Amino acid sequence: MALRKDGTVRSWGGNEDGQLGIGSFGGVRDRPVTVSGLSRARAVAAGFNTSYALSRADDDIVQSWGRNSTGQLGDGSTVRRSLPVTVQTSLDRVDGLAAGDGFALAAG
């Protein structure tokens, strides 16, 4: 993934679990595509078939998409998502994100 200065996010590669955030599952993108619905990102992280974005400092909203077999998207489900969804918890003063295989971390 790439975070652009304008707050949009671009992604490329495999998309089997919707981790590119383009509204579909499957296929490969060999060129960057714009993640749907993100225009205010200030940090991004990628895990195993999951992706995360942190919005600008005034609201600290974390959004996630992709594989969700262990609830790692934080939306209260285990359903994979091909578009960004909002993490369903209060995360105040988040400074950064990290992700791995089946989990995500928010640092503040």
Disulfide bonds with the S-S distance in Angstrom:
none
